[in-house]
Amino acid sequence: MASSTVTSAQPERPPRPNLAFRRLRGKRSPAEFAAAVRRAAREIGERVSCDARYVGRVEAGEIRCPNYAYERVFLHMFPGRTLTDLGFAPRSSVRGRQARTTGEWRGAGEPYDRHDTRDVRDTHDPYEKHDNTEESDVLRRAFMTSGATMAAASLAPLGLALDAAAAGRPTRRAGAGQAGALEEAVRRIRLLDDRHGADGLYRRAAAPLRTAYALLDAGASRQATADRLYTGAGELAISVGWLAHDSGRFDDARSHYAEALATSRMNGDAGLEAHAFCNMAFLARDAGRPREAVRAAQAAQRAARPLGSDRLMSLLALREAGGWAGLADRVGCEQALIRAQTFFARGSSDADPEWMSFYGEAELEGLEAQCWSTLGDWPRAARHARRAADLQDPHFTRNLALYSAELADDLARGGRPDEAADAGMRVLDLLGEVQSSRIHTMLAGTARVLLPHRRTPTVSAFLDRHGALPRPA
């Protein structure tokens, strides 16, 4: 950003290192400790995106008090201790105003409050002044709250709509609290998509994206905050683009991905550029432009190479493999798959981007299954799809449904109708929790392939149940 965008601020309160938390980490590396935090979260049904960077920020004293989800996880990991014992400050002391009761800002009946009730001061900049509490409240509402309850037959509102008050007042320079709220909005969209699919989320996610770019236009109080805003806005554009992509709105998705790519170029953010090209490659494959998919994936790899993340390079090689499969180039596809597997085998590292939390062995198997399916090798595709479904963490409901739908289709096209119907039934069982046009489209294709086998009892039961589904809007 130009110097006119950023104003200097005098240090108000240097962060105090959290030595108690550092002692609890012991001899584990930050990445190993972050993995232990994520495991502990799964044990109690929480979802946190803990990585080495978060652990470092806690130990440096930048996070004086964790959000409610992290609080529950830490207290589960260290029973008998309080937050103060873990080196954190009382929650009321970091809010900058009299503590509110829980119900005042969570949003009545918000079913996802245990994952997203994050105080924006958790990500405060220790050198930034927080004297505009009214604007902080407005922006917190713009990104983090919901006042609606979940309807019986639909997903709960995303709760990130642009507040009318924010729309009616000039936007002041953004601070670290707003950057933190933007980053949390991205995490929340990813969490809801992992669990429920894109169809119920896309339109509600457009408002926070407009807010994000309004914050960029207003400028930031410090250069570090400006960089976070650019990265956050770009990642949010990619997340909204993915929601459009997964719900079949390819033109909208292309526009959002291009916006993210432009944002990455303006800020010189190679990680964001690689992410944008990664999703553009995926979209091009799904839209029937396989050569563009190959070129976008290769551009992503050029951007990602200096970042040092083998897992990212593995995913990008899979994106390239999908393009080669669409071009019916088996050799090119196999070579890219080998590269993907080689990079994956090197393991995870601190350099892995936070957004790649979905990418594990199950996703590797699922994407390889899609390549073999595109090449028409149904038995091989079915083997990988079955392994993907078996490996998938059940918390990622959408992906579990996706891999099972891939398996059902591969089995049906490979001449195994009974097994295909069984796999299709498992997908139908998950559709009460997942709204994804992609999965509905795959299941409809499987049903068409199975029609000639309708006299088979298992196939008949699947077709009857599938035919009774409400048609997607």
LUMMAR-153098 format. One line per 3 residues: number of its first residue (from 1); for each residue x, y, z of C-alpha. Coordinates in Angstrom, 3 decimals, m for minus. Layout:
N
NUM	X,Y,Z  ...
//
This chain:
473
1	0.000,0.000,0.000  1.088,3.557,m0.568  2.186,5.511,2.427
4	m0.930,7.657,2.280  m2.987,4.602,3.177  m1.234,3.881,6.426
7	m0.752,6.189,9.383  1.662,5.662,12.223  0.498,4.867,15.736
10	2.354,5.175,19.005  2.819,1.985,20.992  0.260,1.788,23.761
13	0.872,m1.545,25.444  3.641,m3.929,24.335  2.557,m7.565,24.465
16	3.739,m9.599,27.427  4.926,m13.118,26.484  2.736,m15.921,27.785
19	5.407,m17.962,29.548  2.887,m20.267,31.253  1.506,m21.386,27.909
22	5.033,m21.844,26.539  5.880,m24.136,29.461  2.801,m26.242,28.756
25	3.951,m26.781,25.164  7.112,m28.379,26.508  9.437,m29.963,23.934
28	6.789,m30.115,21.201  7.228,m27.854,18.197  4.532,m25.233,17.564
31	3.218,m27.358,14.680  3.086,m30.493,16.867  1.313,m28.612,19.631
34	m1.181,m27.151,17.111  m1.935,m30.689,15.912  m2.568,m31.729,19.536
37	m4.972,m28.795,19.923  m6.905,m29.859,16.824  m7.094,m33.454,18.086
40	m8.366,m32.297,21.464  m10.979,m30.157,19.723  m12.268,m33.164,17.804
43	m12.529,m35.142,21.048  m15.103,m32.676,22.403  m16.838,m31.906,19.111
46	m15.195,m28.520,18.528  m13.643,m27.221,15.305  m10.648,m24.906,15.562
49	m8.147,m23.914,12.871  m5.099,m24.001,15.094  m1.707,m23.818,13.404
52	1.862,m23.000,14.394  1.282,m19.308,13.738  m1.599,m19.221,16.234
55	0.513,m20.963,18.881  3.286,m18.441,18.290  0.893,m15.522,18.688
58	m0.400,m16.924,21.982  3.100,m17.418,23.317  4.118,m13.926,22.198
61	1.199,m12.467,24.170  m0.615,m11.150,21.097  m3.710,m13.183,22.019
64	m4.439,m12.151,25.571  m7.618,m14.212,25.851  m8.758,m17.013,23.487
67	m12.187,m17.211,21.911  m14.788,m19.483,23.483  m14.069,m22.484,21.263
70	m10.349,m22.371,22.046  m11.131,m21.844,25.734  m13.113,m25.084,25.858
73	m10.355,m26.950,24.029  m7.558,m25.647,26.264  m9.498,m26.457,29.433
76	m10.132,m29.951,28.051  m6.408,m30.389,27.343  m5.368,m29.149,30.793
79	m8.099,m30.235,33.237  m8.179,m28.491,36.581  m6.567,m25.337,35.228
82	m8.224,m21.994,34.585  m7.513,m19.550,31.780  m5.436,m17.536,34.224
85	m3.385,m20.654,34.996  m2.723,m20.928,31.251  m1.368,m17.385,31.199
88	m4.391,m15.617,29.708  m6.034,m12.404,30.898  m9.662,m12.336,32.134
91	m12.050,m11.962,29.207  m13.623,m8.797,30.594  m10.244,m7.041,30.630
94	m9.606,m7.409,26.891  m12.960,m6.248,25.505  m12.370,m2.561,26.023
97	m15.792,m2.060,27.572  m18.029,m3.589,30.234  m18.460,m7.298,29.518
100	m21.753,m8.169,27.931  m23.845,m11.137,28.779  m23.456,m14.028,26.391
103	m26.899,m13.695,24.853  m26.439,m10.038,23.944  m24.075,m10.566,21.031
106	m24.230,m14.193,20.085  m27.536,m13.841,18.334  m30.640,m15.564,19.585
109	m30.787,m19.210,18.652  m27.543,m19.121,16.656  m26.802,m22.832,16.173
112	m23.135,m22.284,15.312  m22.257,m20.033,18.254  m19.882,m22.514,19.759
115	m17.615,m22.166,16.736  m17.694,m18.474,15.998  m18.248,m16.424,19.137
118	m14.829,m14.896,18.809  m14.040,m11.625,20.476  m12.338,m9.461,17.892
121	m9.806,m8.409,20.551  m8.416,m11.958,20.391  m6.543,m10.728,17.318
124	m5.813,m7.237,18.588  m2.731,m5.370,17.519  m0.909,m4.513,20.761
127	0.273,m1.210,19.305  m3.135,m0.103,18.103  m5.503,2.201,19.967
130	m9.075,0.952,20.406  m11.025,4.081,21.180  m13.852,3.762,18.669
133	m16.019,1.182,20.396  m19.148,2.129,18.438  m17.497,1.418,15.090
136	m15.994,m1.769,16.523  m19.488,m2.924,17.472  m20.821,m2.135,13.993
139	m18.072,m4.078,12.262  m18.389,m6.976,14.683  m22.061,m7.209,13.785
142	m21.227,m6.890,10.101  m18.995,m9.958,10.197  m19.861,m12.070,13.191
145	m23.476,m12.056,14.382  m26.863,m13.388,13.455  m30.252,m12.511,14.860
148	m32.225,m15.217,13.071  m32.974,m18.788,14.076  m32.629,m21.887,11.942
151	m35.723,m22.822,9.946  m36.678,m26.455,10.133  m35.982,m27.282,6.499
154	m33.038,m25.041,5.701  m29.638,m24.017,6.902  m29.296,m21.303,9.473
157	m28.475,m17.862,8.113  m24.776,m17.345,7.748  m25.025,m14.305,9.965
160	m22.440,m12.164,8.194  m24.785,m9.666,6.555  m23.754,m6.068,6.165
163	m25.153,m4.016,9.016  m27.373,m1.145,7.933  m25.551,1.208,10.235
166	m22.239,0.284,8.640  m23.707,0.941,5.198  m24.937,4.379,6.214
169	m21.791,5.821,7.777  m18.391,6.681,6.273  m15.944,3.850,6.898
172	m12.986,4.868,9.064  m9.531,3.412,8.761  m9.589,m0.229,9.750
175	m7.695,m1.594,12.714  m6.464,m5.023,13.721  m9.842,m5.838,15.290
178	m11.552,m5.485,11.924  m8.817,m7.529,10.227  m9.363,m10.254,12.826
181	m13.121,m10.212,12.251  m12.520,m10.565,8.515  m10.206,m13.542,9.038
184	m12.775,m15.167,11.314  m15.492,m14.630,8.689  m13.396,m16.640,6.227
187	m12.918,m19.452,8.756  m16.620,m19.519,9.526  m17.662,m19.782,5.885
190	m15.233,m22.679,5.408  m16.553,m24.433,8.498  m20.192,m24.104,7.412
193	m19.348,m25.264,3.876  m17.471,m28.297,5.229  m20.525,m29.294,7.216
196	m23.447,m28.241,5.051  m22.373,m27.469,1.473  m22.662,m24.249,m0.474
199	m26.266,m23.899,m1.615  m27.620,m22.260,1.528  m24.613,m20.010,2.078
202	m23.663,m18.273,m1.163  m26.051,m15.329,m1.258  m25.530,m14.551,2.422
205	m21.766,m14.462,1.974  m21.860,m11.630,m0.584  m22.524,m8.914,2.030
208	m19.365,m9.487,4.121  m17.354,m9.546,0.894  m18.621,m6.062,0.065
211	m17.742,m4.984,3.586  m14.228,m6.388,3.198  m13.531,m4.378,0.057
214	m15.032,m1.280,1.672  m12.470,m1.694,4.456  m9.703,m1.981,1.872
217	m10.878,1.204,0.213  m10.893,3.031,3.542  m7.297,2.104,4.271
220	m5.694,0.866,7.460  m3.985,2.436,10.433  m0.808,0.352,10.062
223	0.947,m1.416,7.186  0.732,m4.819,8.898  m3.030,m4.366,9.248
226	m3.328,m3.313,5.598  m1.539,m6.502,4.524  m3.884,m8.606,6.670
229	m6.899,m6.863,5.148  m5.707,m7.539,1.608  m5.055,m11.185,2.349
232	m8.338,m11.545,4.247  m10.378,m9.887,1.502  m8.743,m12.086,m1.128
235	m9.340,m15.255,0.882  m12.948,m14.201,1.447  m13.383,m13.640,m2.300
238	m12.075,m17.168,m2.897  m14.417,m18.605,m0.261  m17.427,m16.829,m1.759
241	m16.257,m17.923,m5.207  m16.126,m21.507,m4.002  m19.683,m21.276,m2.676
244	m20.756,m20.069,m6.139  m18.678,m22.796,m7.796  m20.068,m25.634,m5.677
247	m23.649,m24.436,m6.178  m23.261,m24.385,m9.976  m22.894,m20.597,m10.484
250	m19.748,m20.847,m12.581  m19.801,m17.293,m13.974  m20.092,m15.828,m10.478
253	m17.299,m18.086,m9.263  m15.018,m17.020,m12.094  m15.602,m13.373,m11.232
256	m14.827,m13.869,m7.521  m11.679,m15.879,m8.245  m10.478,m13.191,m10.649
259	m11.087,m10.577,m7.952  m8.983,m12.585,m5.513  m6.220,m12.956,m8.088
262	m6.177,m9.200,m8.706  m6.033,m8.577,m4.953  m3.062,m10.928,m4.626
265	m1.191,m9.172,m7.428  m1.816,m5.716,m5.952  m0.361,m6.776,m2.601
268	2.399,m9.064,m3.894  0.903,m12.011,m1.979  2.225,m15.229,m3.541
271	0.213,m17.455,m1.198  m3.055,m15.794,m2.141  m2.098,m15.919,m5.824
274	m1.448,m19.667,m5.624  m4.786,m20.200,m3.866  m6.679,m18.176,m6.476
277	m5.062,m20.057,m9.379  m5.738,m23.363,m7.577  m9.463,m22.669,m7.464
280	m9.485,m21.292,m11.008  m7.987,m24.580,m12.201  m10.679,m26.529,m10.367
283	m13.402,m24.333,m11.840  m11.999,m24.625,m15.362  m12.033,m28.418,m15.075
286	m15.641,m28.457,m13.899  m16.679,m25.980,m16.600  m15.295,m28.184,m19.372
289	m12.133,m26.149,m20.074  m9.428,m28.723,m19.282  m6.576,m26.950,m21.063
292	m7.247,m23.823,m19.028  m7.289,m26.027,m15.924  m3.788,m27.302,m16.735
295	m2.415,m23.803,m17.349  m4.006,m22.364,m14.189  m2.646,m25.236,m12.097
298	0.819,m24.727,m13.539  0.621,m20.985,m12.783  m0.390,m21.865,m9.217
301	2.653,m24.106,m8.878  4.978,m21.333,m10.066  3.519,m18.987,m7.452
304	3.610,m21.617,m4.694  7.101,m23.024,m5.249  8.923,m20.419,m3.106
307	6.432,m20.862,m0.232  7.946,m24.175,0.898  4.710,m26.137,1.386
310	4.886,m29.667,m0.022  1.209,m30.249,0.763  0.249,m27.196,m1.295
313	2.391,m28.400,m4.200  0.705,m31.805,m3.898  m2.778,m30.303,m4.193
316	m1.747,m28.150,m7.148  m0.304,m31.186,m8.929  m3.693,m32.877,m8.450
319	m5.397,m29.859,m10.001  m3.084,m30.246,m12.995  m3.824,m33.976,m13.151
322	m7.544,m33.214,m13.342  m6.914,m31.001,m16.369  m4.841,m33.639,m18.137
325	m7.592,m36.208,m17.471  m10.112,m33.856,m19.083  m7.844,m33.714,m22.140
328	m7.788,m37.558,m22.169  m4.007,m37.390,m21.694  m3.406,m40.432,m19.512
331	0.364,m40.034,m19.468  0.204,m36.382,m18.410  m2.354,m37.251,m15.769
334	m0.277,m40.112,m14.344  2.849,m37.956,m14.193  0.997,m35.231,m12.285
337	m0.503,m37.835,m9.925  2.957,m39.201,m9.148  4.171,m35.693,m8.328
340	1.137,m35.159,m6.100  1.792,m38.381,m4.196  5.506,m37.617,m3.851
343	4.882,m34.151,m2.416  2.163,m35.505,m0.116  4.462,m38.205,1.268
346	6.882,m35.519,2.492  4.322,m34.605,5.119  2.893,m31.401,6.526
349	4.886,m28.391,7.689  4.504,m24.971,9.264  4.476,m23.525,5.733
352	1.126,m25.183,4.896  m1.622,m22.554,4.455  m4.450,m22.491,6.959
355	m7.064,m22.911,4.206  m5.655,m26.361,3.383  m7.058,m27.942,6.545
358	m9.387,m30.019,4.314  m6.478,m31.573,2.420  m5.514,m34.909,3.840
361	m5.250,m38.452,2.569  m9.010,m38.642,1.993  m8.966,m35.624,m0.339
364	m5.908,m36.990,m2.145  m7.755,m40.248,m2.780  m10.962,m38.445,m3.756
367	m9.284,m36.209,m6.328  m7.388,m39.153,m7.795  m10.696,m41.010,m8.060
370	m12.095,m38.109,m10.087  m9.136,m38.303,m12.473  m9.625,m42.019,m13.152
373	m13.352,m41.505,m13.508  m12.771,m38.810,m16.133  m10.456,m41.220,m17.977
376	m13.164,m43.920,m17.845  m11.248,m46.333,m15.624  m14.239,m47.100,m13.385
379	m12.777,m49.925,m11.248  m9.702,m47.863,m10.382  m11.833,m44.785,m9.714
382	m14.122,m46.804,m7.415  m11.161,m48.119,m5.392  m9.880,m44.616,m4.707
385	m13.360,m43.218,m4.017  m14.084,m45.993,m1.519  m10.805,m45.323,0.241
388	m11.590,m41.591,0.328  m14.970,m42.220,1.952  m13.435,m44.624,4.479
391	m10.698,m42.144,5.430  m12.853,m39.028,5.658  m13.280,m37.358,9.045
394	m17.055,m37.485,9.683  m17.007,m33.823,10.770  m16.483,m32.915,7.094
397	m20.000,m33.995,6.175  m20.000,m32.427,2.736  m16.830,m34.228,1.666
400	m18.096,m37.524,3.054  m21.223,m37.118,0.913  m19.114,m36.091,m2.087
403	m16.792,m39.104,m1.935  m19.728,m41.461,m1.421  m21.485,m39.931,m4.438
406	m18.309,m40.377,m6.497  m18.154,m43.997,m5.370  m21.802,m44.627,m6.263
409	m21.323,m43.196,m9.753  m18.104,m45.120,m10.417  m19.704,m48.391,m9.284
412	m22.795,m47.768,m11.393  m20.782,m47.030,m14.536  m18.486,m49.971,m13.786
415	m21.387,m52.431,m13.888  m21.929,m52.992,m10.154  m25.480,m51.691,m9.642
418	m26.195,m53.223,m6.216  m23.083,m51.708,m4.635  m23.787,m48.425,m6.387
421	m27.284,m48.321,m4.918  m25.924,m48.997,m1.426  m23.412,m46.152,m1.774
424	m26.156,m43.902,m3.134  m28.293,m44.661,m0.090  m25.478,m43.480,2.170
427	m25.398,m40.203,0.265  m29.156,m39.807,0.642  m28.759,m40.284,4.392
430	m26.409,m37.270,4.449  m28.490,m34.920,2.334  m30.439,m33.733,5.353
433	m27.240,m32.052,6.535  m25.682,m31.104,3.186  m26.931,m28.741,0.488
436	m24.668,m29.006,m2.547  m25.762,m28.760,m6.174  m22.616,m30.675,m7.136
439	m23.648,m33.694,m5.078  m27.262,m33.526,m6.283  m26.051,m33.452,m9.894
442	m23.737,m36.437,m9.357  m26.510,m38.416,m7.686  m28.929,m37.638,m10.511
445	m26.382,m38.954,m13.032  m25.993,m42.150,m11.007  m29.761,m42.603,m10.917
448	m29.934,m42.346,m14.727  m27.220,m44.981,m15.130  m29.060,m47.326,m12.742
451	m32.474,m47.022,m14.418  m31.999,m50.170,m16.566  m31.472,m52.133,m13.323
454	m34.668,m50.954,m11.700  m35.977,m54.479,m11.129  m33.140,m55.148,m8.691
457	m34.567,m54.560,m5.177  m31.666,m52.447,m3.867  m31.597,m50.327,m7.019
460	m35.372,m49.907,m6.941  m35.250,m48.724,m3.322  m32.544,m46.184,m4.172
463	m34.373,m44.877,m7.252  m37.651,m44.516,m5.351  m36.005,m42.629,m2.534
466	m34.009,m40.456,m4.927  m37.133,m39.685,m6.938  m38.857,m38.450,m3.796
469	m36.192,m35.811,m3.138  m37.327,m32.208,m3.418  m35.916,m30.592,m6.534
472	m33.093,m28.114,m5.821  m34.163,m24.492,m6.292
//
